[in-house]
Amino acid sequence: MKPPGSRPSRLVWLLLLAAWFPLPGLWAATVTTVTTNLWSLQPLQHPAIPPASGPSEWRNNPIDAFVADKLRQLGLQPAPPADRGTLLRRLSFDLIGLPPSAEETAAFLRDSRGDAYERAVDRLLASSHHGERWARHWLDVVRFGESQGFEYDRIREHAWRYRDYVIQAFNDDKPYDQFIREQLAGDVLLEANAVSVIATGFLVAGPWDQAGHSSASASVRAMVREAELEDIVGTVAQTFLGVTLNCARCHNHKFDPIPQRDYYRVKAVFQGVNHGDRHFPGGSTNDWSYAANASQPEATFILNRGEPDKPKDQVTPGALEALAAHSGELGLAADSPEGERRRRFADWVASPENPLTARVIVNRVWQHHFGRGLVATPNDFGKMGEPPSHPELLDWLSAWFVSPDGANWSLKRLHKLIVTSAAYQQSSVISKSVISESVTAKRSPAGELNAASPITESPALQRDADNRLLWRFTPHRLEAEELRDALLALSGELNPQMGGPGFRPFRHVTNGGQNEYFASDPAGAEFNRRTIYRISVHSARDPLLDSLDCPEFSTRTPVRANTTTPLQALSLMNDSFVQRQAAKLAERVQREAGPDLKYQVDQLWFLTLAREPKPAERRDALKLAREQGMASAAWVLLNSNEFVFVR
Amino acid sequence: MLSRSLNRRHFLFRSACGFGGVVLGWLCAEEARAAALASPYAPKPPMFPARAKRVIHICALGGVSHVDTFDYKPELERRHGQDSGRKFDTFFSQPGRLLKSPFAFRQYGGSGRWVSDLLPYLAGCVDDLTFIHSMHSKSSNHTPATFLMNSGFTFNGFPSAGAWVSYGLGSENQNLPAYVVLPDPRQLPAGGSINWTNGFLPAVHQGVAFRSGERDPIPDLATPSDISPARREASVHLLEKLNAADAAAHPGDSALAARIRAYELAAQMQLRVPELVELSRETAATKSAYGLDHPNAATAGFARNCLLARRLSERGVRFVQIFNGGQFGSPRINWDGHEDIVENHRKQALTMDQPVAALLRDLKQRGLLDETVVLWTTEFGRTPITQGIDGKGRDHHQHGFTIWAAGAGLQPGLAFGATDEIGYDAVENPVEFYDVHATLLRLLGVEHTKLVFRHNGVDRRLTDVHGEVVQGILA
């Protein structure tokens, strides 16, 4: 599946060897030659859209033409469209992170207009819940924490403003190039304002070592600062460029055309940035945000093995050298003003000429719609990353995304194009024909099924078990926040209050400036807000969310793990929060469906699974509700696979 | 193996093949295949023959003074009160004068290892211990140094050794977590759960911290008290039925079978964990040997954790981590003896000495020490000089300190490496935590350079890009 021209030539291998055994002269002379080979560093291609093929619903969207073309090449058929209840549930979790209400489901199932689905897409994209859902994806990538981490782990009382900034940006469909500029340089832009200053919370969302910074030892302080800058530089490069620049702190990058010098040139751009609270323009004296506090930095030197006490050559601020068609030479002198450095760097990133920028964000958006990126390693578009499954599609989408005639940097237009594709609307069920084909093929002469022929022998599963080519929709377990938010939505307890300081579901003990946090489950409206408003304190973990793979706050997490564990089962079985929501859900169906248990059961099914119960299910649930109460039936559904998976 | 496969068959009968009417043969085969993979703690074979099956890691936090415990320096006695003649870049930058150990050193056992009178119980175990006197670390700052000791990195968010071992080897017991943490009963360590994070590894490898002294040490372990057994049973019955029918309607989705299996494992855990922490079957002699009846509550609490560690190891838990010491506030409840080394280290030693010695003896007596590595570490040592000219305490010191290990695959009674005559620098066979981690993995049958996890473009390792097995301590 490598794109054409991605196979490294012999020359490149030599150059890679040069990276292993760096000879400064060789590097300077050859680095631009290397750039012609790594696919992600090439200028965006503008591939022609393949001729439409496949079923009629696959003929309306350029995405489908690219996907169908690949399927055809492998002799695979796309799945039929998902049934409408399933589709609305999928779309709703995807775009707003919440299940559809019973009314929304009923209305959608009744709506026979040709554009009913498109209307649902527009409605959900316009919902203020959309930003709350997609901000979570972004905060994962940028390692957003609301405490210092390390020894003291003190809470950052004003860090929530950055979280709100991201939510608002997604709701407002802020053009992505502006979103980039504000986060990298919002405090020093010519048009700097309160919003853009708050945006620089991005740079300082990582941990900060209070004890190390207050050490009397200069060498301790220098080490701590160097690690902090690596966190900032690494996050900038991975988030916007999909480049693991942090790997070049101690030596030339071992796999990608990134000399050690690049790391220090970018470090020089951000070297003036410090952590801290600051006022923002127009705010009152009590208005603070945790954001970049910049000052003019000292000279920047390449450090031997990345060690602060081993300076080598001085560098000027700059960007990556390896993009041949988009020079990383920013025209900055070694002593150029701090603000000018970040402004120019931000312009370099937020440029339609930067092929990494567009590819990386398009890939992230794709990933969260389909469960997997076209590039499966969204923070690494280098040689150690995975090549794209659909390189032409990725480039077509990227070029379209930045083009004034296309999405013009609008994320909502990109979302809409993707979710209205037939590829997205496919069923996740592995079709009977796919299975029976393989079973027939594997029948032994005696006509018995061979026990050793699992269905993974089917053509689709055999050729593309991971569904990289999208011959069906890949189902996935609800993420931690989706699950918790869905429980609140279903129980009717969800507090829709947006923004502001986060809720703190823990007991907080301070001891001489140090902090201990003990998870708890306080009840009350304040704690029934969406999970994105839970304060992200490094050492205040939540057993329920942890068990559902809620990531470590200090780790850049572009792809969450998706595990299934006994501790997860225990949480969903016994956690007091789950119990409480099950009880409230039972009360709700009793309230809404009236005294007849049968209607209550139907309503329970409709709310949680967006469908009616089958007769046998209804019978069983009625029996359980009669004997053990409706809360038991609610508990069963909230623990069921059908509820926990999005299909 | 037998019981596990029976268990699985039982589960399959109930959940996949027993319900849902028409369930084809291939479905069962597929589900069985998925279920076999479904235990997240499923044991994985080591890369080469393992000397040890499991680990107990005791972390003494705050920085244990090597020159006051295991690294005897007669030169300090001779030059007591003199200027060290060395440059000390200490954390608080108040370098004082050379300070002889206020504790008396003696040689013990057949091996003749030196131990101070601070640790009389452990002194009796020296013939089973393997000392590394030549440790040095990258940081003299508690939390980065502790992170380095546990995860191989000085920054937040990298998986701890226990998480790596869980990831690499799974567990021998599917009914208990593979990586269990027993925090100091007085307080969590600084940084709390960051210390046992799975980092970027899947969540199942996160350390499961037991709450001290509770029947339900794991959150959400117990069925809520207001739910009767009959109610839970009837509910679970319907849940299994729905899940089985759903799995039958979605062949090929192994995640469904995995989730069904997780509920089965959870039920097992609900039975096994309370039994594990129930100590009434332990003899009075055992409890007393550990110090569960100790008048000092901190000692008794830590003793209980040491006894629990044995019970966890006995049941095949792969990695048990015990913390001795909490945060760095005041009053000090760890080994961070800046103000007064005698007062601080006496207090800490009292909590740790007897229980750890009892754990070693208990493991040995039960034959468990032959297949378990007990690793005792501290994040750094302490300066051979005082903090402040007239100080009575010692500052952090990362250039030379002592750790020890005991058990499977190690040379007992060995003193490996050495610091210089005043305990400043590791001069003979210097060892870093990368090397300790590499050696630990080797004992478990794992090549440290091959235990990798691809994360954001890097093949991450516990040992980063460093680490050499300390061959000199292996049996």
Interface residues (C-beta under 8 A of the other chain):
Chain A: R143 G149 F150 E151 Y152 D153 P207 D209 A211 G212 S215 A216 S217 A218 S219 V220 M223 V224 A227 D231 Q238 T244 C247 T377 N379 D380 G382 M384 G385 V429 I430 I435 V439 L449 A451 A452 S453 P454 I455 T456 S458 L461 P475 R477 N511 G512 G513 Q514 E516 Y517 A519 H538 S539 A540 R541 P543 L544 D546 S547 L548 D549 C550 E552 F553 S554 T555 R556 T557 P558 A561 T563 T564 T565 P566 L567 Q568 A569 L570 S571 M573 N574 D575 S576 Q579 E617 D620 A621 L624 E627 Q628 G629 S632 A633 W635 V636 L637 N639 S640 N641 E642 V644 F645
Chain B: L24 G25 W26 A29 E30 R33 A38 P40 D89 T90 F91 F92 S93 Q94 K138 S139 S140 N141 H142 T143 P144 T154 F155 N156 G157 P177 Q187 L188 A190 G191 G192 S193 I194 T197 N198 G199 F200 L201 P202 A203 V204 Q206 V208 I218 P219 D220 L221 A222 T223 P224 I227 A230 R231 A234 S235 L238 L239 K241 L242 N243 D246 A247 A249 H250 P251 G252 D253 A255 L256 A258 R259 I260 R261 A262 Y263 L265 A266 Q268 M269 Q270 Q327 F328 G329 S330 R454 N456 G457 V458 D459
